Amino acid sequence: MSKLHLVFGGRVKDPQGLEFTDLNNIDVVGIYPDMASAEKAWRGAAQRTVDDAEMKYVVVHLHRLLEPHLPEGGAA
């Protein structure tokens, strides 16, 4: 199984939190096969909105959600 990563972002209530305020306008950047490509996509999206403190982009480790029983460094 690939170690899939989802990159998305949107407006947050608090820039230090993860409570997205407008779920209808979430920007799904994409799904990536490894952390390096996900991080590159995340950086690009975050840089485009760097002047907007209410916009936040995150990387979600989909492989951890799909197989939570695997150890952190375990092969997938």
Contacts in CASP RR format, 6 or more apart in sequence:
PFRMAT RR
TARGET T0000
AUTHOR 0000-0000-0000
METHOD contacts of the structure
MODEL  1
MSKLHLVFGGRVKDPQGLEFTDLNNIDVVGIYPDMASAEKAWRGAAQRTV
DDAEMKYVVVHLHRLLEPHLPEGGAA
1 63 0 8 1.000
1 66 0 8 1.000
1 67 0 8 1.000
1 76 0 8 1.000
2 33 0 8 1.000
2 34 0 8 1.000
2 63 0 8 1.000
2 76 0 8 1.000
3 33 0 8 1.000
3 34 0 8 1.000
3 35 0 8 1.000
3 61 0 8 1.000
3 63 0 8 1.000
3 76 0 8 1.000
4 31 0 8 1.000
4 32 0 8 1.000
4 33 0 8 1.000
4 62 0 8 1.000
4 63 0 8 1.000
4 66 0 8 1.000
5 31 0 8 1.000
5 32 0 8 1.000
5 33 0 8 1.000
5 34 0 8 1.000
5 35 0 8 1.000
5 37 0 8 1.000
5 38 0 8 1.000
5 59 0 8 1.000
5 60 0 8 1.000
5 61 0 8 1.000
5 62 0 8 1.000
5 63 0 8 1.000
6 28 0 8 1.000
6 30 0 8 1.000
6 31 0 8 1.000
6 32 0 8 1.000
6 38 0 8 1.000
6 59 0 8 1.000
6 60 0 8 1.000
6 62 0 8 1.000
7 28 0 8 1.000
7 29 0 8 1.000
7 30 0 8 1.000
7 31 0 8 1.000
7 32 0 8 1.000
7 38 0 8 1.000
7 41 0 8 1.000
7 42 0 8 1.000
7 45 0 8 1.000
7 57 0 8 1.000
7 58 0 8 1.000
7 59 0 8 1.000
7 60 0 8 1.000
8 26 0 8 1.000
8 27 0 8 1.000
8 28 0 8 1.000
8 29 0 8 1.000
8 30 0 8 1.000
8 57 0 8 1.000
8 58 0 8 1.000
8 60 0 8 1.000
9 20 0 8 1.000
9 26 0 8 1.000
9 27 0 8 1.000
9 28 0 8 1.000
9 29 0 8 1.000
9 45 0 8 1.000
9 55 0 8 1.000
9 56 0 8 1.000
9 57 0 8 1.000
9 58 0 8 1.000
10 20 0 8 1.000
10 22 0 8 1.000
10 25 0 8 1.000
10 26 0 8 1.000
10 27 0 8 1.000
10 55 0 8 1.000
10 56 0 8 1.000
10 57 0 8 1.000
11 20 0 8 1.000
11 21 0 8 1.000
11 22 0 8 1.000
11 25 0 8 1.000
11 54 0 8 1.000
11 55 0 8 1.000
11 56 0 8 1.000
12 18 0 8 1.000
12 19 0 8 1.000
12 20 0 8 1.000
12 21 0 8 1.000
12 54 0 8 1.000
12 55 0 8 1.000
12 56 0 8 1.000
13 19 0 8 1.000
13 20 0 8 1.000
13 21 0 8 1.000
15 53 0 8 1.000
15 54 0 8 1.000
15 56 0 8 1.000
17 56 0 8 1.000
18 56 0 8 1.000
18 58 0 8 1.000
20 26 0 8 1.000
20 56 0 8 1.000
21 54 0 8 1.000
27 45 0 8 1.000
27 57 0 8 1.000
29 41 0 8 1.000
29 42 0 8 1.000
29 45 0 8 1.000
29 57 0 8 1.000
30 41 0 8 1.000
31 62 0 8 1.000
32 38 0 8 1.000
32 41 0 8 1.000
35 59 0 8 1.000
38 59 0 8 1.000
39 59 0 8 1.000
42 57 0 8 1.000
42 58 0 8 1.000
42 59 0 8 1.000
45 57 0 8 1.000
46 57 0 8 1.000
49 55 0 8 1.000
49 57 0 8 1.000
63 70 0 8 1.000
63 76 0 8 1.000
64 70 0 8 1.000
67 76 0 8 1.000
70 76 0 8 1.000
END
